[in-house]
């Protein structure tokens, strides 16, 4: 009896130890290489983005895009693999606008929630924080937002991006202001905030300006939270034709407000992401008018796809669901799901994905080209933009009558650029 009791205890201990060890080292695998959730008949999709903290507004922009894709594909029966369809379940984790927090959240999502693949963060900084975790566990991620070229130069195998990096898109608006308006710009001041995306944007504006022969009268990278009034006051004394800003929507609003309070109106403001968001226009009113920016998508474009049908139909669906016109980040986030669906269908992988199938998914993403309502998504598989989407044409936009209009390049514009822009007192 004692022998049997000791033997029973030993078996229990060994089983407990086995279960403990099976929880380490990434998604649990069964004997056939599939995830332990072998009976799951839906794709479990992880989403890491900023649901709190300084970048919560942008985090919710990405969430709207990701969620609309999931709702739409589920309403149509799910992702079609062969002759069957598989619905998707979204699992969210909050990066809290912090790279380290995002990395911890992704590790938990991969090891505990056992997601099949991920949608990525709003900010480039958080993307750079979570990408090494996905390299460790060999789980693919596509970000529908991050634009810093630093991400792609790292050549992460498991990280992809739907929006072209700012060093690909920043040249379009500078070129428009130099070559495509009467009496083109001759001088420029460039400022940027010291985060991965904003600094890269400022660097791209400066490099493109110098390449086109503009005189850069001031270039300054400042900490987040800077009071822009003294800086804009110093730039006013230099009187540049263009003031270009690398930042997110809050930075852009603060710069515009500072310029207006100082009575400073250059011939053009040039900004990148942020001016396309409803928040920018709603908060600034007429002060948001005539600001130039870079983009790769607007609702004026005419693309078609299998999920929504067309750009117009996607825009109508997004406005009906969220009450706002989608910007290019929201659109890119929605299109990201279409890329996964196409790649999964190509390799014939059904949920849950095994490690081998995740590798096949990465290979498929590297080589696939998907036509979406957002435009073509075509990931580079070599060079400085490794795994970044290089399929889109950079555009120059300008806010006119509260709408973002494509004003360059000249062969695709839908409205003429207004330059120099009207002064504060003329609005």
C-alpha positions as CSV (number, residue, x, y, z in Angstrom):
1,X,0.0,0.0,0.0
2,X,2.8,2.4,0.9
3,X,4.6,1.5,-2.4
4,X,1.5,2.3,-4.4
5,X,1.0,5.6,-2.6
6,X,4.6,6.6,-3.2
7,X,4.3,5.6,-6.9
8,X,1.1,7.6,-7.3
9,X,2.7,10.7,-5.8
10,X,5.7,10.3,-8.1
11,X,3.4,10.1,-11.2
12,X,1.5,13.2,-10.1
13,X,4.7,15.1,-9.7
14,X,6.0,14.0,-13.1
15,X,2.8,15.0,-14.7
16,X,2.8,18.4,-13.0
17,X,6.3,19.0,-14.1
18,X,5.5,18.1,-17.6
19,X,2.5,20.5,-17.7
20,X,4.7,23.2,-16.3
21,X,7.4,22.8,-18.9
22,X,4.8,22.7,-21.7
23,X,3.9,26.3,-20.9
24,X,7.3,27.6,-21.7
25,X,9.0,28.5,-25.0
26,X,6.1,29.8,-27.1
27,X,2.8,28.5,-28.4
28,X,2.1,24.9,-27.2
29,X,2.4,22.2,-29.8
30,X,0.7,18.8,-30.1
31,X,2.4,15.7,-31.5
32,X,1.4,16.6,-35.1
33,X,3.0,20.1,-34.8
34,X,-0.3,22.0,-34.5
35,X,-1.1,24.2,-31.5
36,X,-2.5,22.5,-28.5
37,X,-5.9,24.0,-29.3
38,X,-6.1,21.4,-32.1
39,X,-9.9,21.5,-32.3
40,X,-10.2,25.3,-32.8
41,X,-12.0,26.2,-36.0
42,X,-11.4,29.9,-36.0
43,X,-8.3,32.1,-36.4
44,X,-7.1,33.8,-33.2
45,X,-5.7,37.2,-34.2
46,X,-3.6,39.1,-31.7
47,X,-3.6,42.9,-31.8
48,X,-1.0,45.0,-30.0
49,X,-1.6,48.8,-30.1
50,X,-1.8,51.8,-27.8
51,X,-5.2,51.7,-26.0
52,X,-3.9,54.1,-23.3
53,X,-1.1,56.6,-22.8
54,X,0.2,59.4,-25.1
55,X,-0.7,57.7,-28.3
56,X,-4.2,56.4,-27.4
57,X,-5.8,58.5,-30.2
58,X,-3.7,56.8,-32.9
59,X,-4.1,53.5,-31.2
60,X,-7.8,53.7,-31.6
61,X,-7.4,54.7,-35.2
62,X,-5.6,51.4,-35.9
63,X,-8.2,49.5,-33.8
64,X,-11.1,50.9,-35.9
65,X,-9.3,49.6,-39.0
66,X,-8.5,46.2,-37.6
67,X,-12.0,45.7,-36.1
68,X,-13.9,46.7,-39.3
69,X,-11.9,44.1,-41.2
70,X,-12.8,41.4,-38.6
71,X,-16.4,42.4,-38.5
72,X,-16.7,42.5,-42.3
73,X,-14.9,39.2,-42.9
74,X,-16.9,37.4,-40.2
75,X,-20.2,38.8,-41.6
76,X,-19.3,37.3,-44.9
77,X,-18.6,33.9,-43.3
78,X,-14.9,34.2,-42.5
79,X,-11.6,33.7,-44.3
80,X,-12.1,31.2,-47.2
81,X,-9.5,28.4,-47.2
82,X,-10.3,25.8,-49.8
83,X,-14.0,25.0,-49.7
84,X,-14.4,26.1,-46.1
85,X,-14.6,29.4,-44.2
86,X,-13.0,30.2,-40.8
87,X,-14.1,33.2,-38.7
88,X,-11.6,35.4,-36.8
89,X,-11.5,36.3,-33.1
90,X,-9.6,39.4,-32.1
91,X,-7.5,39.3,-28.9
92,X,-6.3,42.8,-27.8
93,X,-3.4,43.8,-25.7
94,X,-2.5,47.4,-24.6
95,X,1.0,48.6,-25.3
96,X,0.2,51.7,-23.2
97,X,2.2,53.8,-25.7
98,X,5.4,52.2,-24.3
99,X,7.8,49.9,-26.1
100,X,8.7,47.8,-23.1
101,X,5.0,47.4,-22.0
102,X,4.2,46.4,-25.6
103,X,6.9,43.8,-25.6
104,X,5.7,42.2,-22.4
105,X,2.1,42.2,-23.7
106,X,3.1,40.5,-26.9
107,X,5.0,37.8,-25.1
108,X,2.0,37.0,-23.0
109,X,-0.2,37.1,-26.0
110,X,2.0,34.5,-27.9
111,X,2.7,32.2,-25.0
112,X,-0.7,32.3,-23.1
113,X,-3.3,33.4,-25.7
114,X,-1.6,31.3,-28.4
115,X,-2.5,33.7,-31.3
116,X,-2.0,32.5,-34.9
117,X,-0.6,35.9,-36.1
118,X,-0.6,39.6,-35.1
119,X,-1.7,43.0,-36.2
120,X,0.9,45.5,-35.1
121,X,1.2,48.8,-33.1
122,X,0.3,52.3,-33.9
123,X,3.7,53.8,-33.2
124,X,7.1,53.0,-34.7
125,X,8.7,53.0,-31.2
126,X,6.4,50.2,-29.9
127,X,6.8,48.3,-33.2
128,X,10.6,48.3,-32.6
129,X,10.0,47.1,-29.1
130,X,7.8,44.1,-30.0
131,X,9.5,43.0,-33.2
132,X,12.4,41.1,-31.4
133,X,9.8,39.2,-29.3
134,X,8.2,37.9,-32.5
135,X,11.6,36.9,-33.8
136,X,12.0,34.9,-30.7
137,X,8.7,33.0,-31.0
138,X,8.5,33.0,-34.8
139,X,5.1,34.6,-35.1
140,X,4.3,36.9,-38.0
141,X,3.0,40.5,-37.5
142,X,1.8,43.1,-40.0
143,X,1.5,46.7,-38.7
144,X,-1.0,48.9,-40.3
145,X,0.6,52.1,-39.0
146,X,4.3,52.2,-38.2
147,X,6.3,54.3,-40.7
148,X,9.9,54.7,-39.4
149,X,12.5,53.4,-41.8
150,X,14.5,52.2,-38.7
151,X,12.1,49.2,-38.5
152,X,12.8,47.9,-42.0
153,X,16.6,48.5,-41.8
154,X,16.6,46.0,-38.9
155,X,15.4,43.3,-41.4
156,X,13.1,41.6,-38.9
157,X,11.9,38.3,-40.5
158,X,8.5,38.2,-38.9
159,X,7.5,41.9,-39.1
160,X,5.8,43.5,-42.1
161,X,4.2,47.0,-42.7
162,X,1.4,48.2,-44.9
163,X,2.3,51.8,-45.0
164,X,5.5,52.9,-46.9
165,X,8.2,54.4,-44.7
166,X,8.4,58.2,-44.4
167,X,11.7,58.2,-46.4
168,X,9.7,56.8,-49.3
169,X,6.7,59.2,-48.9
170,X,8.4,62.4,-47.7
171,X,9.7,63.4,-51.1
172,X,6.3,63.9,-52.7
173,X,5.1,67.0,-50.8
174,X,8.5,68.7,-50.8
175,X,8.7,68.2,-54.6
176,X,5.2,69.6,-55.0
177,X,6.1,72.8,-53.1
178,X,9.3,73.2,-55.1
179,X,8.4,72.2,-58.6
180,X,4.6,72.1,-58.9
181,X,3.5,75.5,-57.6
182,X,4.0,79.0,-59.1
183,X,7.1,80.7,-57.5
184,X,8.1,77.4,-55.8
185,X,9.5,77.4,-52.3
186,X,13.1,78.4,-51.8
187,X,13.7,78.1,-48.0
188,X,12.4,75.7,-45.4
189,X,12.6,75.3,-41.6
190,X,12.3,71.7,-40.3
191,X,11.4,70.6,-36.7
192,X,10.6,67.2,-35.3
193,X,9.9,65.4,-32.1
194,X,12.5,62.9,-30.8
195,X,10.6,59.7,-31.3
196,X,11.2,57.1,-34.0
197,X,8.5,58.1,-36.4
198,X,8.6,61.9,-35.9
199,X,12.4,62.2,-36.1
200,X,12.5,60.0,-39.3
201,X,9.8,62.3,-40.8
202,X,11.9,65.4,-40.1
203,X,15.0,63.8,-41.4
204,X,13.2,62.8,-44.6
205,X,11.9,66.4,-45.1
206,X,15.3,67.8,-44.6
207,X,17.1,65.3,-46.9
208,X,14.5,65.8,-49.7
209,X,14.7,69.6,-49.3
210,X,18.4,69.6,-49.6
211,X,18.3,67.3,-52.6
212,X,15.9,69.7,-54.4
213,X,18.0,72.7,-53.6
214,X,16.0,74.3,-50.8
215,X,17.9,76.3,-48.2
216,X,17.3,74.8,-44.8
217,X,17.3,77.8,-42.5
218,X,16.7,75.8,-39.3
219,X,16.6,72.1,-38.4
220,X,15.8,71.1,-34.8
221,X,14.8,67.8,-33.1
222,X,13.1,68.5,-29.7
223,X,11.8,66.3,-26.8
224,X,8.2,65.3,-26.5
225,X,6.3,67.8,-24.5
226,X,8.2,70.8,-25.8
227,X,6.5,74.2,-25.6
228,X,6.6,75.2,-29.3
229,X,5.9,78.9,-28.8
230,X,9.5,80.0,-28.3
231,X,10.7,77.7,-31.1
232,X,8.1,78.9,-33.6
233,X,8.9,82.5,-32.5
234,X,12.6,81.9,-33.5
235,X,11.5,80.4,-36.8
236,X,9.3,83.4,-37.5
237,X,12.4,85.7,-37.4
238,X,14.0,83.5,-40.1
239,X,10.9,83.9,-42.3
240,X,11.1,80.5,-44.2
241,X,8.8,79.8,-47.1
242,X,7.9,76.5,-45.6
243,X,7.7,75.2,-42.0
244,X,7.8,71.4,-42.1
245,X,7.0,69.4,-38.9
246,X,7.7,65.8,-38.0
247,X,5.2,64.6,-35.4
248,X,1.9,63.1,-34.5
249,X,-1.5,64.9,-34.5
250,X,-1.0,66.6,-31.1
251,X,2.4,68.1,-32.1
252,X,0.9,69.4,-35.3
253,X,-2.0,71.1,-33.5
254,X,0.3,72.7,-31.0
255,X,2.6,74.1,-33.7
256,X,-0.4,75.6,-35.6
257,X,-1.8,77.1,-32.4
258,X,1.6,78.6,-31.6
259,X,2.1,80.0,-35.1
260,X,-1.4,81.6,-35.0
261,X,-0.8,83.1,-31.6
262,X,2.4,84.7,-32.9
263,X,0.8,85.9,-36.1
264,X,3.2,83.8,-38.1
265,X,2.1,82.4,-41.5
266,X,4.7,80.9,-43.8
267,X,3.8,80.4,-47.4
268,X,3.0,76.8,-46.4
269,X,2.9,74.4,-43.5
270,X,4.0,70.9,-44.3
271,X,3.2,68.1,-41.9
272,X,2.9,64.3,-42.2
273,X,0.6,62.0,-40.2
274,X,-2.0,63.7,-38.1
275,X,-3.5,66.3,-40.4
276,X,-5.6,63.6,-42.0
277,X,-7.4,62.7,-38.8
278,X,-10.8,64.2,-37.9
279,X,-9.3,65.3,-34.6
280,X,-6.9,67.7,-36.3
281,X,-9.7,69.4,-38.4
282,X,-12.3,69.4,-35.6
283,X,-9.9,71.0,-33.0
284,X,-8.3,73.6,-35.3
285,X,-11.3,74.6,-37.5
286,X,-10.2,77.1,-40.1
287,X,-6.6,77.1,-38.8
288,X,-6.3,73.6,-40.2
289,X,-7.0,74.8,-43.8
290,X,-4.4,74.7,-46.5
291,X,-1.9,72.6,-44.5
292,X,0.1,70.3,-46.8
293,X,1.0,66.7,-46.0
294,X,2.2,63.4,-47.3
295,X,0.0,60.4,-47.7
296,X,-0.4,57.2,-49.8
297,X,-4.2,57.0,-49.7
298,X,-7.3,59.2,-49.7
299,X,-11.0,58.5,-50.2
300,X,-10.7,60.1,-53.7
301,X,-8.8,57.1,-55.0
302,X,-10.5,54.3,-57.0
303,X,-9.3,50.8,-56.1
304,X,-11.3,47.6,-56.0
305,X,-11.1,44.4,-53.9
306,X,-13.0,41.3,-53.1
307,X,-14.0,42.1,-49.5
308,X,-15.6,45.6,-49.7
309,X,-15.8,45.9,-53.5
310,X,-14.2,49.4,-53.9
311,X,-12.6,52.3,-52.1
312,X,-15.9,54.1,-52.1
313,X,-17.7,51.1,-50.5
314,X,-15.0,50.8,-47.8
315,X,-15.3,54.5,-47.0
316,X,-19.0,54.3,-46.7
317,X,-18.7,51.2,-44.4
318,X,-16.1,52.9,-42.2
319,X,-18.2,56.1,-41.9
320,X,-21.3,54.1,-41.1
321,X,-19.5,52.1,-38.4
322,X,-17.4,54.8,-36.7
323,X,-19.0,58.1,-37.7
324,X,-15.8,59.6,-39.3
325,X,-14.1,59.7,-42.6
326,X,-11.2,57.1,-42.4
327,X,-7.6,58.4,-42.8
328,X,-4.8,56.4,-44.5
329,X,-3.7,54.7,-41.3
330,X,-7.2,53.4,-40.5
331,X,-7.5,52.3,-44.1
332,X,-4.1,50.6,-44.0
333,X,-5.0,48.8,-40.9
334,X,-8.2,47.4,-42.5
335,X,-6.4,46.3,-45.6
336,X,-3.8,44.4,-43.5
337,X,-6.4,41.8,-42.8
338,X,-7.0,41.3,-46.5
339,X,-3.3,40.5,-46.9
340,X,-3.4,37.8,-44.2
341,X,-6.5,36.3,-45.7
342,X,-4.9,36.1,-49.2
343,X,-1.7,34.6,-47.9
344,X,-3.5,32.0,-45.7
345,X,-5.7,31.0,-48.7
346,X,-2.6,30.6,-50.8
347,X,-0.9,28.2,-48.4
348,X,-4.1,26.4,-47.5
349,X,-3.5,26.8,-43.7
350,X,-6.4,26.3,-41.3
351,X,-6.5,27.2,-37.6
352,X,-4.8,26.8,-35.3
353,X,-1.5,27.4,-37.1
354,X,1.5,25.2,-36.4
355,X,5.0,26.6,-36.3
356,X,5.6,25.2,-39.8
357,X,2.5,26.9,-41.1
358,X,3.5,30.2,-39.6
359,X,6.8,29.9,-41.5
360,X,4.9,29.2,-44.7
361,X,2.7,32.2,-43.9
362,X,5.9,34.4,-43.7
363,X,7.1,33.0,-47.0
364,X,3.8,33.7,-48.6
365,X,3.7,37.3,-47.3
366,X,7.1,38.0,-48.7
367,X,6.0,37.0,-52.2
368,X,2.4,37.9,-52.4
369,X,0.9,41.1,-54.0
370,X,-2.6,41.9,-53.0
371,X,-4.9,44.4,-54.6
372,X,-7.1,46.1,-52.0
373,X,-9.4,49.1,-51.7
374,X,-6.3,50.8,-50.2
375,X,-4.2,50.0,-53.2
376,X,-1.6,47.3,-54.0
377,X,0.3,45.8,-51.0
378,X,3.6,44.4,-52.1
379,X,6.3,43.7,-49.4
380,X,9.9,44.2,-50.3
381,X,12.0,41.1,-49.6
382,X,15.4,42.7,-49.7
383,X,17.1,46.1,-49.2
384,X,16.5,49.0,-46.8
385,X,12.7,48.6,-46.9
386,X,12.7,44.8,-46.2
387,X,9.1,43.7,-45.5
388,X,7.8,47.2,-46.0
389,X,5.0,47.9,-48.5
390,X,6.6,49.4,-51.6
391,X,3.5,49.0,-53.8
392,X,1.9,52.5,-53.3
393,X,2.6,55.9,-54.9
394,X,3.5,58.7,-52.6
395,X,1.0,61.6,-52.7
396,X,0.9,65.2,-51.7
397,X,-2.3,66.3,-50.0
398,X,-3.7,69.6,-48.9
399,X,-6.6,70.3,-46.6
400,X,-9.1,72.4,-48.6
401,X,-12.6,73.2,-47.3
402,X,-12.1,70.6,-44.5
403,X,-11.3,67.8,-47.0
404,X,-8.0,66.2,-47.9
405,X,-7.3,66.7,-51.6
406,X,-4.6,65.1,-53.7
407,X,-2.6,68.1,-55.1
408,X,0.4,66.2,-56.4
409,X,2.2,64.7,-58.2
410,X,0.7,66.6,-61.1
411,X,-0.2,63.4,-63.0
412,X,-2.6,62.2,-60.3
413,X,-3.8,65.4,-58.6
414,X,-7.6,66.0,-58.2
415,X,-7.2,69.7,-57.1
416,X,-4.6,72.4,-57.7
417,X,-2.3,73.2,-54.7
418,X,-3.0,76.6,-53.1
419,X,0.4,78.3,-52.6
420,X,1.1,80.7,-51.0
421,X,-1.7,80.0,-48.5
422,X,-4.0,82.8,-47.2
423,X,-3.0,84.5,-44.0
424,X,-4.8,84.1,-40.7
425,X,-6.8,87.3,-41.2
426,X,-8.1,86.2,-44.6
427,X,-9.9,83.1,-43.3
